[in-house]
Amino acid sequence: MLIGLTDTRGKLQYINAVYVKSVQPKGATCVVEVSGRTTKLKVKMPAEQVVELVNAAMPSSIEAILAAEDQIQADQAAAAAAAAAAG
């Protein structure tokens, strides 16, 4: 579900396709809005290519999305518990 996009500064960014809220064309580049990020990602690709990548990376069902969300929350809770125990 992760896709790699190169931003306009040449830095590779990996994002979870499930969290893409919008892709806005800006000529030969585009702006990708990702849930949970404070800034939008400016990408060196046409919007159509980014949309194809995002669509290909999407899970085939809502159950897969919910399972991934549950796993993320469980991982975050485990990391917080480990930090508290070490702290």
DSSP file (Angstrom, degrees, kcal/mol; ACC not computed):
  #  RESIDUE AA STRUCTURE BP1 BP2  ACC     N-H-->O    O-->H-N    N-H-->O    O-->H-N    TCO  KAPPA ALPHA  PHI   PSI    X-CA   Y-CA   Z-CA
    1    1 A M              0   0    0      0, 0.0    16,-2.7     0, 0.0     2,-0.3   0.000 360.0 360.0 360.0 -11.0    0.0    0.0    0.0
    2    2 A L  E     -A   16   0A   0     14,-0.2     2,-0.4    15,-0.1    14,-0.2  -0.667 360.0-168.4 -85.7 141.4    3.0    2.3    0.2
    3    3 A I  E     -A   15   0A   0     12,-2.7    12,-2.5    -2,-0.3     2,-0.5  -0.968  16.5-132.0-126.5 146.7    4.0    4.2   -2.9
    4    4 A G  E     +A   14   0A   0     -2,-0.4     2,-0.4    10,-0.2    10,-0.2  -0.858  26.0 177.6-100.2 127.8    7.2    6.2   -3.6
    5    5 A L  E     -A   13   0A   0      8,-3.1     8,-3.2    -2,-0.5     2,-0.6  -0.990  24.4-135.4-128.2 137.2    6.9    9.7   -5.0
    6    6 A T  E     -A   12   0A   0     -2,-0.4    38,-2.2     6,-0.2     6,-0.2  -0.817  23.9-141.0 -93.3 123.5    9.8   12.0   -5.7
    7    7 A D  B >   -B   43   0B   0      4,-2.8     3,-2.1    -2,-0.6    36,-0.3  -0.177  32.6 -93.0 -76.8 175.6    9.0   15.6   -4.5
    8    8 A T  T 3  S+     0   0    0     34,-1.7    35,-0.1     1,-0.3    -1,-0.1   0.613 125.8  58.1 -68.6 -11.5   10.1   18.7   -6.4
    9    9 A R  T 3  S-     0   0    0     33,-0.3    -1,-0.3     2,-0.2     3,-0.1   0.416 121.0-106.3 -93.8  -0.6   13.3   18.9   -4.4
   10   10 A G  S <  S+     0   0    0     -3,-2.1     2,-0.4     1,-0.3    -2,-0.1   0.526  75.2 137.6  90.2   6.5   14.3   15.4   -5.6
   11   11 A K        -     0   0    0      1,-0.0    -4,-2.8    -5,-0.0     2,-0.4  -0.740  53.8-126.5 -91.3 131.1   13.6   13.7   -2.2
   12   12 A L  E     -A    6   0A   0     -2,-0.4     2,-0.4    -6,-0.2    -6,-0.2  -0.613  27.3-169.4 -77.0 129.1   11.9   10.3   -2.3
   13   13 A Q  E     -A    5   0A   0     -8,-3.2    -8,-3.1    -2,-0.4     2,-0.5  -0.974  10.6-152.2-120.5 132.1    8.8   10.2   -0.1
   14   14 A Y  E     +A    4   0A   0     -2,-0.4     2,-0.3   -10,-0.2   -10,-0.2  -0.918  21.9 176.5-104.1 127.2    6.9    7.0    0.7
   15   15 A I  E     -A    3   0A   0    -12,-2.5   -12,-2.7    -2,-0.5     2,-0.6  -0.932  35.2-112.4-129.6 153.4    3.2    7.5    1.4
   16   16 A N  E >   -A    2   0A   0     -2,-0.3     3,-1.7   -14,-0.2     4,-0.2  -0.755  22.8-145.1 -83.9 121.0    0.3    5.2    2.2
   17   17 A A  G >  S+     0   0    0    -16,-2.7     3,-1.4    -2,-0.6    -1,-0.1   0.782  94.9  67.1 -58.8 -29.1   -2.1    5.3   -0.7
   18   18 A V  G 3  S+     0   0    0      1,-0.3    -1,-0.3   -17,-0.2   -16,-0.1   0.800  98.8  52.4 -63.0 -28.2   -5.1    4.9    1.6
   19   19 A Y  G <  S+     0   0    0     -3,-1.7    16,-3.1    16,-0.1     2,-0.5   0.393  76.2 118.8 -93.0   3.4   -4.4    8.3    3.1
   20   20 A V  E <   +C   34   0B   0     -3,-1.4    14,-0.2    14,-0.2     3,-0.1  -0.590  35.4 177.9 -72.6 121.7   -4.3   10.3   -0.2
   21   21 A K  E     -     0   0B   0     12,-3.2     2,-0.3    -2,-0.5    13,-0.2   0.807  60.8  -8.9 -94.0 -35.8   -7.1   12.8    0.0
   22   22 A S  E     -C   33   0B   0     11,-1.3    11,-2.6     2,-0.0     2,-0.4  -0.993  46.1-149.0-160.2 156.6   -6.5   14.6   -3.4
   23   23 A V  E     -C   32   0B   0     -2,-0.3     9,-0.2     9,-0.2    24,-0.0  -0.984  20.5-166.6-129.7 118.7   -4.2   15.0   -6.3
   24   24 A Q  E     -C   31   0B   0      7,-3.1     7,-2.6    -2,-0.4     2,-0.1  -0.924  17.8-129.7-113.3 119.4   -4.2   18.4   -7.9
   25   25 A P  E     +C   30   0B   0      0, 0.0     5,-0.3     0, 0.0     3,-0.1  -0.398  25.8 175.5 -67.3 140.5   -2.6   18.9  -11.4
   26   26 A K  E >   -C   29   0B   0      3,-2.6     3,-1.4     1,-0.3     2,-0.4  -0.510  59.4 -81.5-140.6  66.4   -0.1   21.8  -11.7
   27   27 A G  T 3  S-     0   0    0      1,-0.3    20,-0.4    -2,-0.0    -1,-0.3  -0.572 111.1  -6.3  71.7-125.9    1.3   21.4  -15.3
   28   28 A A  T 3  S+     0   0    0     -2,-0.4    -1,-0.3    18,-0.1     2,-0.2   0.532 138.4  50.0 -80.3  -6.0    4.0   18.8  -15.4
   29   29 A T  E <  S-C   26   0B   0     -3,-1.4    -3,-2.6    15,-0.1    18,-0.4  -0.590  70.8-156.3-117.1-177.9    3.9   18.4  -11.6
   30   30 A C  E     -CD  25  43B   0     13,-1.8    13,-2.9    -5,-0.3     2,-0.5  -0.971  16.6-121.7-154.2 168.3    1.1   17.9   -9.1
   31   31 A V  E     -CD  24  42B   0     -7,-2.6    -7,-3.1    -2,-0.3     2,-0.5  -0.973  22.1-159.0-118.7 125.7    0.2   18.5   -5.5
   32   32 A V  E     -CD  23  41B   0      9,-3.4     9,-2.9    -2,-0.5     2,-0.6  -0.913   3.9-153.8-108.8 124.0   -0.8   15.5   -3.4
   33   33 A E  E     -C   22   0B   0    -11,-2.6   -12,-3.2    -2,-0.5   -11,-1.3  -0.868  14.7-170.1 -97.9 123.3   -2.7   16.1   -0.2
   34   34 A V  E >   -C   20   0B   0     -2,-0.6     3,-1.9     5,-0.3   -14,-0.2  -0.956  25.9-115.6-119.1 128.2   -2.2   13.3    2.4
   35   35 A S  T 3  S+     0   0    0    -16,-3.1     3,-0.1    -2,-0.5   -16,-0.1  -0.355 101.7  26.2 -59.4 134.9   -4.2   12.9    5.5
   36   36 A G  T 3  S+     0   0    0      1,-0.3     2,-0.4    -2,-0.0    -1,-0.2   0.270  97.3 106.2  94.3 -11.2   -2.1   13.4    8.6
   37   37 A R    <   -     0   0    0     -3,-1.9    -1,-0.3     1,-0.1    -3,-0.1  -0.834  60.3-150.6-101.0 139.8    0.5   15.6    6.9
   38   38 A T  S    S+     0   0    0     -2,-0.4     2,-0.3    -3,-0.1    -1,-0.1   0.775  82.1  45.6 -79.5 -25.4    0.5   19.3    7.7
   39   39 A T  S    S-     0   0    0     -5,-0.0    -5,-0.3    -6,-0.0     2,-0.2  -0.854  86.8-113.8-117.5 154.4    1.9   20.2    4.2
   40   40 A K        -     0   0    0     -2,-0.3     2,-0.6    -7,-0.1    -7,-0.2  -0.564  31.4-117.6 -83.1 150.5    1.0   19.0    0.8
   41   41 A L  E     - D   0  32B   0     -9,-2.9    -9,-3.4    -2,-0.2     2,-0.6  -0.800  19.1-151.2 -93.8 118.8    3.5   17.0   -1.2
   42   42 A K  E     - D   0  31B   0     -2,-0.6   -34,-1.7   -11,-0.2     2,-0.3  -0.821  21.7-163.3 -92.1 121.1    4.6   18.6   -4.5
   43   43 A V  E     -BD   7  30B   0    -13,-2.9   -13,-1.8    -2,-0.6     2,-1.1  -0.824  27.8-133.1-116.5 143.6    5.5   15.9   -6.9
   44   44 A K  S    S+     0   0    0    -38,-2.2   -15,-0.1    -2,-0.3   -37,-0.1  -0.328  80.3  84.1 -86.2  51.2    7.6   15.8  -10.1
   45   45 A M  S    S-     0   0    0     -2,-1.1    -2,-0.2   -15,-0.1     2,-0.1  -0.990  86.7 -96.0-147.6 151.3    5.0   13.8  -12.0
   46   46 A P    >>  -     0   0    0      0, 0.0     4,-1.7     0, 0.0     3,-0.6  -0.404  38.5-117.1 -64.3 149.2    1.8   14.5  -13.9
   47   47 A A  H 3> S+     0   0    0    -18,-0.4     4,-2.8   -20,-0.4     5,-0.2   0.851 112.5  60.8 -56.8 -37.4   -1.4   14.0  -11.8
   48   48 A E  H 3> S+     0   0    0      1,-0.2     4,-1.9     2,-0.2    -1,-0.2   0.890 105.2  47.3 -60.9 -40.0   -2.6   11.2  -14.1
   49   49 A Q  H <> S+     0   0    0     -3,-0.6     4,-2.2     2,-0.2    -1,-0.2   0.902 111.9  49.8 -67.7 -40.8    0.5    9.1  -13.3
   50   50 A V  H  X S+     0   0    0     -4,-1.7     4,-2.8     1,-0.2    -2,-0.2   0.926 109.8  51.2 -63.5 -44.1    0.2    9.7   -9.6
   51   51 A V  H  X S+     0   0    0     -4,-2.8     4,-2.8     1,-0.2     5,-0.2   0.900 108.7  51.8 -60.7 -40.8   -3.5    8.8   -9.6
   52   52 A E  H  X S+     0   0    0     -4,-1.9     4,-2.2    -5,-0.2    -1,-0.2   0.922 111.3  47.3 -61.4 -44.0   -2.7    5.5  -11.4
   53   53 A L  H  X S+     0   0    0     -4,-2.2     4,-1.6     2,-0.2    -2,-0.2   0.925 113.4  47.9 -62.5 -45.0   -0.1    4.7   -8.8
   54   54 A V  H  X S+     0   0    0     -4,-2.8     4,-0.8     1,-0.2    -2,-0.2   0.935 112.7  48.1 -62.5 -47.0   -2.4    5.5   -5.9
   55   55 A N  H >< S+     0   0    0     -4,-2.8     3,-0.6     1,-0.2    -1,-0.2   0.889 110.8  51.1 -62.6 -39.6   -5.3    3.4   -7.5
   56   56 A A  H 3< S+     0   0    0     -4,-2.2    -1,-0.2     1,-0.2    -2,-0.2   0.818 110.5  49.8 -66.8 -30.2   -3.0    0.4   -8.1
   57   57 A A  H 3< S+     0   0    0     -4,-1.6    -1,-0.2    -3,-0.2    -2,-0.2   0.586  86.7 108.2 -85.5 -10.6   -1.8    0.5   -4.5
   58   58 A M  S << S-     0   0    0     -4,-0.8   -56,-0.0    -3,-0.6    -3,-0.0  -0.406  76.9-110.1 -70.0 141.4   -5.3    0.6   -3.0
   59   59 A P        -     0   0    0      0, 0.0    -1,-0.1     0, 0.0    -2,-0.0  -0.308  23.7-121.0 -65.5 156.6   -6.5   -2.5   -1.2
   60   60 A S  S    S+     0   0    0      1,-0.0     2,-0.3     2,-0.0    -2,-0.1   0.580  88.3  29.7 -79.6  -9.0   -9.3   -4.3   -3.0
   61   61 A S  S  > S-     0   0    0      1,-0.1     4,-1.2     0, 0.0     3,-0.4  -0.984  74.1-119.3-148.9 159.2  -11.7   -4.1   -0.1
   62   62 A I  H  > S+     0   0    0     -2,-0.3     4,-2.5     1,-0.2     5,-0.2   0.790 111.2  64.8 -67.0 -27.8  -12.7   -1.9    2.8
   63   63 A E  H  > S+     0   0    0      1,-0.2     4,-2.4     2,-0.2    -1,-0.2   0.888  99.7  51.7 -63.1 -37.7  -11.9   -4.8    5.2
   64   64 A A  H  > S+     0   0    0     -3,-0.4     4,-2.1     2,-0.2    -1,-0.2   0.890 109.6  49.9 -65.6 -38.6   -8.3   -4.6    4.2
   65   65 A I  H  X S+     0   0    0     -4,-1.2     4,-2.3     2,-0.2    -2,-0.2   0.931 112.0  47.3 -64.1 -45.9   -8.2   -0.9    4.9
   66   66 A L  H  X S+     0   0    0     -4,-2.5     4,-2.4     1,-0.2    -2,-0.2   0.881 110.6  52.1 -64.9 -38.2   -9.8   -1.4    8.4
   67   67 A A  H  X S+     0   0    0     -4,-2.4     4,-2.1     2,-0.2    -1,-0.2   0.902 109.6  49.6 -63.9 -40.7   -7.4   -4.3    9.2
   68   68 A A  H  X S+     0   0    0     -4,-2.1     4,-2.2     2,-0.2    -2,-0.2   0.904 110.3  50.7 -64.5 -41.5   -4.4   -2.0    8.3
   69   69 A E  H  X S+     0   0    0     -4,-2.3     4,-2.3     1,-0.2    -2,-0.2   0.915 109.5  50.5 -61.7 -44.1   -5.8    0.8   10.5
   70   70 A D  H  X S+     0   0    0     -4,-2.4     4,-2.2     1,-0.2    -1,-0.2   0.898 110.5  49.9 -60.8 -40.7   -6.2   -1.7   13.4
   71   71 A Q  H  X S+     0   0    0     -4,-2.1     4,-2.5     2,-0.2    -1,-0.2   0.898 109.4  51.1 -66.1 -40.7   -2.6   -2.8   12.9
   72   72 A I  H  X S+     0   0    0     -4,-2.2     4,-2.4     2,-0.2    -2,-0.2   0.924 111.5  47.4 -61.9 -45.2   -1.3    0.7   12.9
   73   73 A Q  H  X S+     0   0    0     -4,-2.3     4,-2.2     1,-0.2    -2,-0.2   0.893 112.2  49.6 -64.4 -39.7   -3.1    1.5   16.1
   74   74 A A  H  X S+     0   0    0     -4,-2.2     4,-2.2     2,-0.2    -2,-0.2   0.900 111.4  49.3 -65.7 -40.4   -1.8   -1.6   17.8
   75   75 A D  H  X S+     0   0    0     -4,-2.5     4,-2.3     2,-0.2    -2,-0.2   0.902 111.6  49.0 -64.8 -41.3    1.8   -0.8   16.7
   76   76 A Q  H  X S+     0   0    0     -4,-2.4     4,-2.3     2,-0.2    -2,-0.2   0.893 111.2  49.5 -65.5 -40.3    1.5    2.7   18.0
   77   77 A A  H  X S+     0   0    0     -4,-2.2     4,-2.3     2,-0.2    -2,-0.2   0.901 111.5  49.3 -65.9 -40.6    0.1    1.5   21.4
   78   78 A A  H  X S+     0   0    0     -4,-2.2     4,-2.3     2,-0.2    -2,-0.2   0.902 111.3  49.1 -65.5 -40.8    2.9   -1.1   21.7
   79   79 A A  H  X S+     0   0    0     -4,-2.3     4,-2.3     2,-0.2    -2,-0.2   0.902 111.4  49.5 -65.3 -40.6    5.5    1.6   20.9
   80   80 A A  H  X S+     0   0    0     -4,-2.3     4,-2.2     2,-0.2    -2,-0.2   0.902 111.4  49.1 -65.0 -41.1    4.0    3.9   23.5
   81   81 A A  H  X S+     0   0    0     -4,-2.3     4,-2.2     2,-0.2    -2,-0.2   0.897 111.6  49.2 -65.4 -40.9    4.0    1.2   26.1
   82   82 A A  H  X S+     0   0    0     -4,-2.3     4,-1.9     2,-0.2    -2,-0.2   0.897 111.4  49.3 -65.6 -40.2    7.6    0.3   25.4
   83   83 A A  H  X S+     0   0    0     -4,-2.3     4,-1.6     1,-0.2    -2,-0.2   0.896 111.5  49.1 -65.1 -40.1    8.6    4.0   25.6
   84   84 A A  H  < S+     0   0    0     -4,-2.2    -2,-0.2     1,-0.2    -1,-0.2   0.884 111.6  48.9 -67.3 -37.9    6.8    4.3   28.9
   85   85 A A  H  < S+     0   0    0     -4,-2.2    -1,-0.2     1,-0.2    -2,-0.2   0.845 116.1  42.9 -70.2 -33.1    8.4    1.2   30.3
   86   86 A A  H  <        0   0    0     -4,-1.9    -1,-0.2     1,-0.2    -2,-0.2   0.744 360.0 360.0 -80.1 -23.8   11.9    2.4   29.2
   87   87 A G     <        0   0    0     -4,-1.6    -1,-0.2    -5,-0.2    -2,-0.1   0.405 360.0 360.0 -76.6 360.0   11.4    5.9   30.4
